[in-house]
Amino acid sequence: MRRRGKVIPFPGARRAPEPEAGFTEVCRCANQLEAMVVRSLLESESIQVVLRSRLAQSVHPFSVGAQGEIVILVPPDEAEAARAILSKK
């Protein structure tokens, strides 16, 4: 059996924490255009927003069904206010 070499980690390469950790989902958008409008609306009310998608929109500009769905996430303490804003519009 061949001996494996020692794996040396790249210095300073630490995984960043997941951006959506500690965030709450407030809605789902069918496409990137709708998600950007919702994001702008919430950010205009000083609510921090994170978008999460399964696809890289710059690589796959179109999608079929739920594959291109974008999830809108906000901090838990601002989730109720975000839902109220979205229900009015």
C-alpha positions as CSV (number, residue, x, y, z in Angstrom):
1,M,0.0,0.0,0.0
2,R,1.3,3.4,-1.0
3,R,2.0,5.9,1.8
4,R,0.0,9.1,1.5
5,G,1.7,12.4,2.0
6,K,0.9,14.8,4.8
7,V,-1.8,17.3,4.0
8,I,-0.8,20.8,4.9
9,P,-3.7,23.3,5.2
10,F,-3.3,26.6,3.3
11,P,-2.3,29.3,5.9
12,G,-5.1,31.6,6.8
13,A,-7.7,29.7,4.9
14,R,-10.6,29.4,7.4
15,R,-14.1,28.8,6.3
16,A,-16.3,31.8,6.7
17,P,-19.5,31.2,8.7
18,E,-22.6,30.6,6.6
19,P,-24.2,34.0,5.9
20,E,-27.7,32.6,6.5
21,A,-26.8,31.3,10.0
22,G,-29.1,33.0,12.5
23,F,-31.5,34.3,9.8
24,T,-35.2,33.6,9.3
25,E,-37.0,33.0,6.0
26,V,-39.7,35.6,5.2
27,C,-40.6,34.7,1.6
28,R,-39.6,32.9,-1.5
29,C,-39.3,34.5,-4.9
30,A,-39.7,32.8,-8.3
31,N,-36.9,34.6,-10.0
32,Q,-34.0,36.9,-9.5
33,L,-35.8,40.0,-10.6
34,E,-38.6,39.6,-8.0
35,A,-36.0,38.8,-5.3
36,M,-34.1,42.0,-6.1
37,V,-37.3,44.1,-5.8
38,V,-38.1,42.5,-2.4
39,R,-34.6,43.0,-1.2
40,S,-34.6,46.7,-2.2
41,L,-38.0,47.2,-0.5
42,L,-36.8,45.6,2.8
43,E,-33.4,47.4,2.7
44,S,-35.2,50.7,2.2
45,E,-36.8,50.0,5.6
46,S,-33.3,49.4,7.1
47,I,-33.8,45.6,7.3
48,Q,-30.8,43.5,6.6
49,V,-31.4,40.9,3.9
50,V,-29.6,37.8,2.7
51,L,-30.6,36.0,-0.5
52,R,-30.1,32.2,-0.9
53,S,-30.5,30.2,-4.0
54,R,-29.5,26.8,-5.3
55,L,-28.2,28.2,-8.6
56,A,-25.5,30.7,-9.4
57,Q,-27.7,33.3,-11.2
58,S,-24.7,34.6,-13.2
59,V,-24.1,31.2,-14.6
60,H,-27.7,30.0,-15.0
61,P,-29.7,33.2,-15.9
62,F,-32.9,31.1,-16.5
63,S,-34.4,28.2,-14.5
64,V,-37.3,25.8,-14.6
65,G,-39.8,25.6,-11.7
66,A,-38.6,25.7,-8.1
67,Q,-35.0,25.1,-9.3
68,G,-34.4,28.9,-9.6
69,E,-36.3,29.8,-6.4
70,I,-34.6,32.5,-4.2
71,V,-35.2,32.5,-0.5
72,I,-35.3,35.9,1.3
73,L,-33.8,35.8,4.8
74,V,-33.7,38.4,7.5
75,P,-32.6,38.6,11.2
76,P,-35.1,36.9,13.5
77,D,-35.9,40.1,15.4
78,E,-36.9,41.8,12.1
79,A,-38.8,39.0,10.6
80,E,-42.2,40.1,11.8
81,A,-41.7,43.7,10.5
82,A,-40.5,42.3,7.1
83,R,-43.5,40.1,6.7
84,A,-45.8,43.1,7.6
85,I,-44.1,45.2,5.0
86,L,-44.4,42.5,2.3
87,S,-48.1,41.9,3.1
88,K,-48.9,45.6,2.6
89,K,-47.3,45.8,-0.9
